[in-house]
């Protein structure tokens, strides 16, 4: 009985004498022996349990993509101060975690990436006038990304992308832009009104030309013989009227008969 108790006690003591660490998914770890050989780089542990002596431990690194955001005050080429918000997404290279821990450490963003990221952002924005910053944002992002990749080469990190999240223009700029837009809108309205007026004038010219052409056609049809014919028609109608008396002078001006009204009462 004592023998069984002793074995169980030894097993419990041995169990508590051995420590363990849990490595979560998306995290890799390496054993670390502060009282021995330090970081053990020969094996990198992925998610699961890592057994070790209780006075030892592990060094963990997230290998997931992480996004870091910075608020940076930049000075544009035309010397305008603009606060912007930029982000960079990066992660450690899995195969180089041991070198990352030994050469850079877990504060790799603060110590290595951030200074270069902020400096490059300021330098690249300084090459652009403020008025083209917004439309050129994709080009600026690509240039920051390209140069940042070069700057951190050999630091055991990989970058996924760089984004410009927000550009805040000073009030004086936004007010000027608003005024410019208002003036452009007013000019567009005036141009529209001018086009309407021109169209209306064109319509009036077309109507006037039509009236002129019609009058020319009418004038061309009023020949001497046609007028004499119409005068004879009037004469014929008047002779059939019982209440009026007229004298007809056969030839008047332009060869047309002259009609004289005697008053219609016979006096």
C-alpha positions in Angstrom: 0.0 0.0 0.0 2.8 2.3 0.9 4.5 1.4 -2.4 1.5 2.4 -4.4 1.2 5.7 -2.5 4.8 6.4 -3.1 4.5 5.8 -6.9 1.5 8.0 -7.1 3.2 10.8 -5.1 6.2 10.6 -7.4 4.0 10.8 -10.5 2.2 13.9 -9.1 5.4 15.6 -8.2 6.9 14.8 -11.6 3.8 16.1 -13.3 4.0 19.4 -11.5 7.7 19.5 -12.0 7.1 19.7 -15.8 5.6 22.9 -17.2 3.7 23.5 -20.4 2.7 26.4 -22.6 -0.3 26.7 -24.9 0.3 28.0 -28.4 -2.9 29.4 -30.0 -3.8 29.1 -33.7 -2.1 31.8 -35.7 0.8 31.9 -33.3 4.2 30.2 -33.4 6.5 29.7 -30.5 10.1 28.8 -29.6 11.4 27.4 -26.4 13.4 29.7 -24.2 15.7 28.7 -21.4 16.7 31.7 -19.3 19.1 29.5 -17.2 20.4 27.5 -20.0 21.2 28.1 -23.6 18.6 30.8 -24.1 16.5 30.7 -27.2 16.2 27.3 -28.8 16.0 27.9 -32.5 16.1 24.4 -33.8 12.4 24.0 -33.6 9.4 26.3 -34.1 6.1 25.1 -32.5 2.8 25.8 -34.0 -0.6 25.7 -32.3 -0.8 23.1 -29.4 0.9 22.4 -26.1 4.6 22.8 -25.7 6.1 20.9 -22.7 9.1 22.2 -20.9 10.6 22.5 -17.5 8.7 24.9 -15.2 11.6 27.4 -15.0 11.7 27.6 -18.8 9.2 29.2 -21.2 8.4 30.0 -24.8 8.6 33.1 -27.0 5.4 33.6 -29.0 5.0 35.4 -32.3 1.7 36.0 -34.2 2.1 35.0 -37.8 -1.2 36.6 -38.8 -1.4 39.7 -40.9 -1.6 42.8 -38.7 -2.5 46.3 -39.6 -0.8 49.3 -38.0 -2.3 52.8 -38.5 -0.5 56.1 -38.2 -1.6 59.8 -38.1 1.0 61.7 -40.0 1.3 65.5 -40.6 2.7 65.9 -44.1 3.9 69.0 -46.0 3.0 69.0 -49.7 5.1 70.2 -52.5 3.3 73.6 -52.5 3.9 73.9 -48.7 0.5 73.0 -47.4 0.3 71.1 -44.1 -2.2 68.2 -44.4 -3.0 65.6 -41.6 -3.4 62.2 -43.1 -4.1 58.7 -41.8 -2.1 55.8 -43.4 -1.9 52.1 -42.6 0.5 49.3 -43.3 -0.3 45.5 -43.1 2.5 43.1 -42.4 3.6 40.0 -40.5 6.7 38.0 -39.6 8.1 35.6 -42.1 7.4 32.2 -40.5 10.7 30.6 -41.6 12.7 33.4 -40.1 11.1 33.7 -36.6 14.4 32.7 -34.9 16.3 35.4 -36.7 13.6 38.0 -36.1 13.7 37.3 -32.3 17.5 37.4 -32.2 18.0 40.4 -34.4 14.9 42.6 -34.0 12.6 41.3 -31.3 8.9 41.4 -30.7 8.7 45.2 -31.0 9.6 45.0 -34.6 6.9 47.4 -35.8 7.8 50.1 -33.2 11.6 49.7 -33.5 12.0 49.0 -37.2 8.9 49.5 -39.4 7.3 52.6 -37.9 10.2 55.0 -38.3 10.7 54.1 -41.9 7.0 54.1 -42.6 6.4 57.6 -41.2 9.5 59.0 -42.8 8.7 57.6 -46.3 5.2 58.9 -46.1 6.3 62.4 -45.4 9.0 62.3 -48.1 6.7 61.0 -50.8 3.8 63.3 -50.0 6.3 66.2 -50.3 6.6 65.4 -54.0 3.0 66.2 -54.8 0.9 69.3 -54.8 -2.1 69.2 -52.5 -4.6 69.4 -55.3 -3.4 66.1 -56.8 -3.0 64.2 -53.6 -6.4 62.7 -53.7 -6.5 61.6 -57.3 -2.9 60.4 -57.0 -3.5 58.4 -53.8 -3.2 55.0 -55.5 0.2 56.0 -57.0 1.4 57.4 -53.6 0.3 54.1 -51.9 2.3 52.1 -54.4 5.4 54.2 -54.0 5.3 54.1 -50.2 4.9 50.3 -50.4 7.7 49.9 -52.8 10.2 51.9 -50.8 9.1 50.4 -47.5 9.7 46.9 -48.8 13.2 47.9 -49.7 13.9 49.7 -46.4 13.0 46.7 -44.3 14.6 44.1 -46.5 16.5 41.6 -44.3 14.4 42.4 -41.2 12.5 39.1 -41.5 9.1 40.8 -42.2 6.8 40.8 -45.2 4.4 43.6 -46.1 1.0 43.0 -47.7 -0.1 46.6 -48.6 -0.1 50.3 -47.7 -3.3 52.3 -47.7 -4.1 56.0 -47.3 -7.2 55.9 -45.1 -8.0 59.6 -44.7 -6.8 63.0 -45.9 -8.0 66.0 -44.0 -7.6 69.3 -45.9 -7.3 72.6 -43.9 -10.4 74.7 -43.6 -8.9 77.4 -45.9 -8.5 74.8 -48.6 -12.0 73.3 -48.3 -13.5 76.8 -48.3 -11.5 77.7 -51.4 -12.6 74.5 -53.1 -16.2 75.2 -52.2 -16.0 78.7 -53.7 -14.4 77.3 -56.8 -17.1 74.7 -57.2 -19.8 77.3 -56.7 -18.2 79.5 -59.4 -17.9 76.5 -61.8 -21.5 75.7 -61.2 -22.5 79.3 -61.9 -20.5 79.3 -65.1 -22.1 76.0 -66.2 -25.6 77.5 -65.5 -24.7 80.6 -67.5 -23.4 78.4 -70.4 -26.7 76.5 -70.3 -28.7 79.7 -70.4 -26.6 81.0 -73.3 -27.3 77.8 -75.2 -31.0 78.1 -74.6 -30.9 81.7 -75.8 -29.0 80.7 -78.9 -31.5 78.0 -79.6 -34.4 80.4 -79.2 -32.7 82.9 -81.5 -32.2 80.2 -84.0 -35.9 79.3 -83.9 -36.8 82.9 -84.4 -34.5 83.1 -87.4 -36.0 80.0 -88.9 -39.6 81.4 -88.4 -38.6 84.7 -89.9 -37.0 83.0 -92.9 -40.2 80.9 -93.3 -42.3 84.0 -93.3 -40.0 85.8 -95.7 -40.1 82.8 -98.1 -43.9 82.6 -97.8 -44.2 86.3 -98.6 -41.8 86.0 -101.6 -44.0 83.2 -102.9 -47.1 85.3 -102.5 -45.5 88.3 -104.1 -44.3 86.2 -107.0 -47.9 85.1 -107.6 -49.4 88.6 -107.7 -49.0 89.2 -111.4 -50.9 92.0 -113.3 -53.3 89.6 -115.0 -54.0 87.8 -111.7 -54.9 91.2 -110.0 -57.1 92.1 -113.0 -58.9 88.8 -112.7 -59.5 89.3 -109.0 -60.8 92.8 -109.6 -63.3 91.5 -112.1 -64.5 89.0 -109.5 -65.1 91.8 -107.1 -66.9 93.8 -109.8 -69.2 90.9 -110.6 -70.1 90.6 -106.9 -70.8 94.2 -106.5 -73.1 94.4 -109.6 -75.3 91.8 -108.0 -75.8 93.8 -104.8 -79.2 95.5 -104.7 -78.4 98.1 -102.1 -75.2 99.7 -103.5 -74.4 101.6 -106.6 -71.0 101.8 -108.1 -69.4 103.4 -111.2 -66.7 101.5 -112.8 -63.9 103.3 -114.6 -62.5 100.6 -116.9 -58.8 101.5 -116.6 -57.1 102.9 -113.5 -53.6 102.7 -112.1 -51.7 99.6 -113.1 -54.4 98.7 -115.6 -57.0 97.8 -112.9 -60.6 99.1 -113.0 -61.5 102.0 -110.6 -64.6 101.4 -108.5 -66.5 104.6 -107.3 -69.1 104.1 -104.6 -72.0 106.6 -105.0 -73.3 106.1 -101.5 -75.9 103.5 -102.4 -79.0 105.9 -102.1 -79.1 107.0 -105.8 -78.3 110.7 -104.9 
